[in-house]
Amino acid sequence: MWSCPRCGRRFTRSAQSHACGSYTVQDYLSGKAERSVKLYRQFEGMVLSLGVVEITPAKTRIGFQNRRIFAAVNHIGRQHLAIHIVTSRPIESQRVDRIEALVQACYVNHLRILSPEDLDGELLGWLKLGYAWGEE
């Protein structure tokens, strides 16, 4: 692991390109609708239940990392969360809005969380796949 000497953020590759800054989850949640913040907190709890997870907020998203960032909240809207989960294979589900194939065995699966009912066993299974990918 490599840590940026300016911001202290951890990466798997030396001198990883990133935007240094001191960001907090609270900063990201500031001014967001109460309903969406509650939904975020429920999602965060689900992710943290997986094991050792570091929350890595940035300017434009909140990442969840074990060795690598395997999931992130990319946007908090008034009625939803836009998230992604990185896995070694694409998630085949109508719940997935789009999939980015970055390199072999690295698929970024984008989806929306619209309600607490979306925080279900299926999503937990996908997060477990992401967590495993993040440990590689």
Backbone as CSV, one residue per row, in Angstrom:
resi,resn,N_x,N_y,N_z,CA_x,CA_y,CA_z,C_x,C_y,C_z
1,MET,0.844,-1.185,0.000,0.000,0.000,0.000,0.886,1.244,0.000
2,TRP,0.413,2.261,-0.696,1.098,3.545,-0.754,0.165,4.597,-0.185
3,SER,0.684,5.489,0.634,-0.103,6.593,1.173,0.413,7.898,0.600
4,CYS,-0.503,8.735,0.173,-0.146,10.048,-0.357,0.482,10.869,0.767
5,PRO,1.658,11.425,0.547,2.289,12.211,1.614,1.562,13.519,1.925
6,ARG,0.724,14.005,0.996,-0.002,15.261,1.225,-1.301,15.053,1.990
7,CYS,-2.112,14.061,1.548,-3.442,13.903,2.160,-3.583,12.634,2.996
8,GLY,-2.624,11.710,2.872,-2.653,10.494,3.669,-3.538,9.387,3.133
9,ARG,-4.206,9.611,2.009,-5.076,8.583,1.442,-4.254,7.391,0.981
10,ARG,-4.791,6.170,1.198,-4.084,4.932,0.870,-4.488,4.410,-0.503
11,PHE,-3.499,3.882,-1.235,-3.715,3.320,-2.564,-2.921,2.034,-2.713
12,THR,-3.348,1.207,-3.665,-2.611,-0.030,-3.935,-1.419,0.210,-4.856
13,ARG,-1.446,1.328,-5.613,-0.337,1.640,-6.524,0.398,2.891,-6.050
14,SER,1.684,2.879,-6.195,2.521,4.011,-5.842,2.200,5.209,-6.734
15,ALA,2.153,6.397,-6.130,1.926,7.655,-6.828,0.614,7.667,-7.627
16,GLN,-0.417,7.023,-7.097,-1.728,6.985,-7.744,-2.268,8.397,-7.939
17,SER,-2.749,8.693,-9.129,-3.340,9.988,-9.427,-4.646,10.149,-8.642
18,HIS,-4.824,11.310,-8.030,-6.042,11.603,-7.286,-6.085,13.087,-6.948
19,ALA,-7.192,13.549,-6.454,-7.335,14.936,-6.007,-7.173,14.964,-4.495
20,CYS,-6.094,15.535,-4.038,-5.864,15.640,-2.593,-6.884,16.591,-1.982
21,GLY,-7.236,16.311,-0.786,-8.147,17.192,-0.077,-8.577,16.562,1.216
22,SER,-9.082,17.376,2.087,-9.579,16.901,3.365,-11.108,16.945,3.309
23,TYR,-11.709,15.796,3.087,-13.160,15.708,2.932,-13.722,14.810,4.019
24,THR,-14.956,15.097,4.417,-15.620,14.277,5.421,-16.980,13.827,4.890
25,VAL,-17.470,12.766,5.470,-18.810,12.301,5.129,-19.818,13.390,5.473
26,GLN,-19.625,14.025,6.611,-20.562,15.069,7.033,-20.603,16.218,6.029
27,ASP,-19.444,16.583,5.483,-19.416,17.622,4.445,-20.254,17.191,3.244
28,TYR,-20.102,15.944,2.844,-20.819,15.433,1.678,-22.332,15.405,1.927
29,LEU,-22.721,15.093,3.162,-24.141,14.984,3.498,-24.797,16.336,3.804
30,SER,-23.983,17.344,4.012,-24.501,18.656,4.370,-25.470,19.180,3.317
31,GLY,-26.645,19.592,3.778,-27.654,20.158,2.894,-28.488,19.139,2.136
32,LYS,-28.237,17.868,2.350,-29.010,16.830,1.659,-30.322,16.580,2.396
33,ALA,-31.297,16.077,1.669,-32.611,15.776,2.248,-32.475,14.731,3.356
34,GLU,-33.238,14.927,4.420,-33.185,14.016,5.577,-33.440,12.564,5.158
35,ARG,-34.387,12.362,4.271,-34.714,11.013,3.793,-33.507,10.365,3.129
36,SER,-32.801,11.142,2.320,-31.642,10.611,1.600,-30.472,10.349,2.538
37,VAL,-30.297,11.207,3.524,-29.227,11.000,4.503,-29.490,9.710,5.282
38,LYS,-30.753,9.487,5.662,-31.109,8.259,6.373,-30.833,7.034,5.490
39,LEU,-31.171,7.124,4.229,-30.913,6.033,3.288,-29.407,5.791,3.159
40,TYR,-28.631,6.881,3.086,-27.172,6.734,3.036,-26.666,6.009,4.281
41,ARG,-27.116,6.426,5.449,-26.643,5.812,6.707,-26.981,4.319,6.751
42,GLN,-28.138,3.943,6.234,-28.500,2.523,6.188,-27.576,1.770,5.232
43,PHE,-27.294,2.368,4.079,-26.373,1.751,3.125,-24.976,1.633,3.736
44,GLU,-24.516,2.691,4.366,-23.208,2.692,5.019,-23.126,1.554,6.049
45,GLY,-24.165,1.385,6.846,-24.195,0.308,7.839,-24.097,-1.057,7.188
46,MET,-24.766,-1.229,6.059,-24.707,-2.495,5.334,-23.278,-2.771,4.864
47,VAL,-22.644,-1.751,4.302,-21.269,-1.915,3.815,-20.330,-2.216,4.981
48,LEU,-20.458,-1.496,6.075,-19.569,-1.705,7.217,-19.748,-3.071,7.862
49,SER,-20.900,-3.700,7.647,-21.136,-5.035,8.211,-20.294,-6.112,7.516
50,LEU,-19.675,-5.787,6.396,-18.920,-6.769,5.625,-17.597,-7.159,6.268
51,GLY,-17.040,-6.290,7.066,-15.722,-6.549,7.659,-14.984,-5.240,7.830
52,VAL,-13.667,-5.293,7.689,-12.845,-4.097,7.829,-13.022,-3.237,6.580
53,VAL,-13.647,-2.078,6.765,-13.927,-1.155,5.667,-13.539,0.241,6.115
54,GLU,-12.785,0.924,5.274,-12.443,2.317,5.517,-13.355,3.181,4.650
55,ILE,-13.954,4.186,5.246,-14.769,5.134,4.491,-13.830,6.219,3.984
56,THR,-13.840,6.430,2.660,-12.894,7.360,2.041,-13.654,8.440,1.269
57,PRO,-14.122,9.462,1.961,-14.840,10.521,1.261,-13.898,11.337,0.378
58,ALA,-14.406,11.760,-0.745,-13.680,12.625,-1.670,-14.609,13.787,-2.028
59,LYS,-14.162,14.623,-2.911,-14.961,15.789,-3.288,-16.282,15.387,-3.940
60,THR,-16.258,14.337,-4.774,-17.428,13.999,-5.585,-18.127,12.705,-5.195
61,ARG,-17.639,11.989,-4.181,-18.264,10.727,-3.808,-17.751,10.271,-2.444
62,ILE,-18.411,9.246,-1.898,-17.963,8.601,-0.666,-17.600,7.170,-1.028
63,GLY,-16.324,6.838,-0.909,-15.857,5.497,-1.246,-15.793,4.599,-0.027
64,PHE,-15.849,3.301,-0.298,-15.716,2.275,0.732,-14.596,1.349,0.293
65,GLN,-13.600,1.201,1.143,-12.360,0.546,0.754,-11.938,-0.481,1.782
66,ASN,-11.489,-1.646,1.316,-10.701,-2.525,2.163,-9.269,-2.364,1.664
67,ARG,-8.851,-3.109,0.685,-7.557,-2.842,0.054,-7.731,-1.824,-1.076
68,ARG,-8.801,-1.993,-1.848,-9.156,-1.072,-2.924,-10.579,-0.581,-2.690
69,ILE,-10.936,0.538,-3.312,-12.310,1.014,-3.224,-13.181,0.070,-4.036
70,PHE,-14.131,-0.571,-3.363,-14.978,-1.576,-4.006,-16.425,-1.098,-4.176
71,ALA,-16.776,-0.015,-3.512,-18.130,0.533,-3.631,-18.056,2.023,-3.345
72,ALA,-19.049,2.748,-3.853,-19.083,4.179,-3.594,-20.495,4.710,-3.756
73,VAL,-20.775,5.764,-3.021,-21.983,6.556,-3.233,-21.531,7.735,-4.084
74,ASN,-22.025,7.800,-5.304,-21.600,8.817,-6.264,-22.465,10.069,-6.240
75,HIS,-23.694,9.916,-5.763,-24.615,11.058,-5.733,-25.714,10.764,-4.724
76,ILE,-26.084,11.783,-3.987,-27.219,11.681,-3.077,-28.259,12.677,-3.560
77,GLY,-29.324,12.147,-4.137,-30.422,12.989,-4.612,-31.486,13.130,-3.541
78,ARG,-32.528,13.856,-3.852,-33.616,14.034,-2.881,-34.341,12.726,-2.588
79,GLN,-34.385,11.826,-3.571,-35.158,10.594,-3.420,-34.345,9.313,-3.618
80,HIS,-33.029,9.428,-3.817,-32.263,8.216,-4.113,-30.775,8.399,-3.822
81,LEU,-30.075,7.277,-3.837,-28.612,7.253,-3.840,-28.181,6.651,-5.160
82,ALA,-27.205,7.241,-5.803,-26.577,6.627,-6.977,-25.280,6.011,-6.473
83,ILE,-25.150,4.696,-6.643,-23.992,3.980,-6.111,-23.330,3.178,-7.222
84,HIS,-22.130,2.686,-6.908,-21.534,1.668,-7.763,-20.841,0.636,-6.891
85,ILE,-20.744,-0.560,-7.449,-20.051,-1.673,-6.803,-19.108,-2.252,-7.847
86,VAL,-17.836,-2.408,-7.490,-16.851,-2.970,-8.400,-16.731,-4.467,-8.109
87,THR,-16.849,-5.271,-9.155,-16.784,-6.723,-9.021,-15.894,-7.307,-10.113
88,SER,-15.557,-8.576,-9.964,-14.706,-9.251,-10.949,-15.496,-9.739,-12.160
89,ARG,-16.810,-9.679,-12.062,-17.668,-10.028,-13.200,-18.876,-9.105,-13.167
90,PRO,-19.506,-8.876,-14.318,-20.659,-7.975,-14.307,-21.821,-8.542,-13.493
91,ILE,-22.557,-7.664,-12.860,-23.769,-8.049,-12.149,-24.912,-8.023,-13.161
92,GLU,-25.506,-9.169,-13.382,-26.596,-9.264,-14.355,-27.930,-9.160,-13.627
93,SER,-28.479,-7.955,-13.652,-29.741,-7.686,-12.981,-30.377,-6.454,-13.610
94,GLN,-31.697,-6.434,-13.637,-32.404,-5.252,-14.122,-32.215,-4.063,-13.187
95,ARG,-31.750,-4.321,-11.984,-31.508,-3.235,-11.030,-30.257,-2.428,-11.391
96,VAL,-29.387,-2.999,-12.195,-28.152,-2.325,-12.589,-28.439,-1.425,-13.783
97,ASP,-28.126,-0.128,-13.635,-28.374,0.850,-14.695,-27.374,0.740,-15.835
98,ARG,-26.112,0.563,-15.489,-25.077,0.407,-16.516,-23.850,-0.250,-15.901
99,ILE,-23.026,-0.811,-16.770,-21.816,-1.506,-16.352,-20.651,-0.967,-17.173
100,GLU,-19.593,-0.604,-16.486,-18.360,-0.202,-17.153,-17.349,-1.328,-16.997
101,ALA,-16.829,-1.822,-18.111,-15.767,-2.824,-18.086,-14.448,-2.073,-18.202
102,LEU,-13.723,-1.934,-17.100,-12.495,-1.143,-17.114,-11.314,-1.952,-17.639
103,VAL,-11.045,-3.058,-17.023,-10.008,-3.998,-17.450,-10.550,-5.388,-17.148
104,GLN,-9.805,-6.395,-17.514,-10.259,-7.757,-17.233,-10.507,-7.922,-15.727
105,ALA,-11.633,-8.501,-15.402,-12.029,-8.775,-14.014,-12.201,-7.502,-13.181
106,CYS,-12.656,-6.416,-13.836,-12.930,-5.171,-13.122,-14.136,-4.504,-13.772
107,TYR,-15.304,-4.720,-13.162,-16.558,-4.196,-13.679,-17.168,-3.251,-12.654
108,VAL,-17.494,-2.050,-13.110,-18.131,-1.060,-12.250,-19.622,-1.095,-12.563
109,ASN,-20.393,-1.583,-11.597,-21.835,-1.771,-11.734,-22.555,-0.606,-11.062
110,HIS,-23.279,0.188,-11.852,-23.968,1.368,-11.343,-25.448,1.053,-11.105
111,LEU,-25.959,1.484,-9.968,-27.367,1.301,-9.669,-27.854,2.391,-8.729
112,ARG,-29.165,2.424,-8.545,-29.788,3.409,-7.656,-30.464,2.701,-6.497
113,ILE,-30.359,3.332,-5.354,-31.075,2.894,-4.163,-32.208,3.895,-3.984
114,LEU,-33.442,3.420,-4.139,-34.608,4.308,-4.086,-35.316,4.301,-2.738
115,SER,-35.181,3.193,-2.002,-35.891,3.072,-0.732,-35.168,2.069,0.160
116,PRO,-35.512,2.036,1.446,-34.896,1.043,2.330,-35.112,-0.401,1.855
117,GLU,-36.190,-0.639,1.119,-36.453,-1.994,0.608,-35.387,-2.439,-0.390
118,ASP,-34.697,-1.484,-1.025,-33.616,-1.825,-1.957,-32.360,-2.307,-1.240
119,LEU,-32.293,-2.085,0.067,-31.151,-2.532,0.866,-31.432,-3.951,1.346
120,ASP,-31.439,-4.867,0.387,-31.889,-6.234,0.651,-30.748,-7.242,0.531
121,GLY,-31.092,-8.496,0.642,-30.111,-9.576,0.564,-29.394,-9.640,-0.773
122,GLU,-30.092,-9.304,-1.842,-29.458,-9.313,-3.160,-28.345,-8.262,-3.216
123,LEU,-28.642,-7.050,-2.750,-27.633,-5.997,-2.713,-26.471,-6.400,-1.808
124,LEU,-26.766,-6.981,-0.666,-25.716,-7.433,0.248,-24.814,-8.456,-0.445
125,GLY,-25.398,-9.358,-1.215,-24.602,-10.341,-1.958,-23.663,-9.668,-2.947
126,TRP,-24.150,-8.640,-3.633,-23.302,-7.905,-4.579,-22.192,-7.164,-3.848
127,LEU,-22.516,-6.594,-2.699,-21.490,-5.916,-1.912,-20.428,-6.898,-1.436
128,LYS,-20.830,-8.111,-1.112,-19.848,-9.137,-0.722,-18.919,-9.467,-1.884
129,LEU,-19.465,-9.523,-3.103,-18.624,-9.727,-4.293,-17.643,-8.575,-4.440
130,GLY,-18.128,-7.354,-4.238,-17.263,-6.182,-4.304,-16.188,-6.198,-3.246
131,TYR,-16.567,-6.575,-2.033,-15.610,-6.644,-0.941,-14.493,-7.635,-1.276
132,ALA,-14.875,-8.780,-1.821,-13.876,-9.785,-2.233,-12.972,-9.225,-3.326
133,TRP,-13.555,-8.497,-4.296,-12.744,-7.883,-5.346,-11.766,-6.874,-4.735
134,GLY,-12.227,-6.113,-3.779,-11.384,-5.107,-3.144,-10.216,-5.678,-2.377
135,GLU,-10.333,-6.914,-1.918,-9.240,-7.557,-1.180,-8.151,-8.104,-2.085
136,GLU,-8.445,-8.283,-3.370,-7.467,-8.884,-4.284,-6.231,-8.013,-4.433
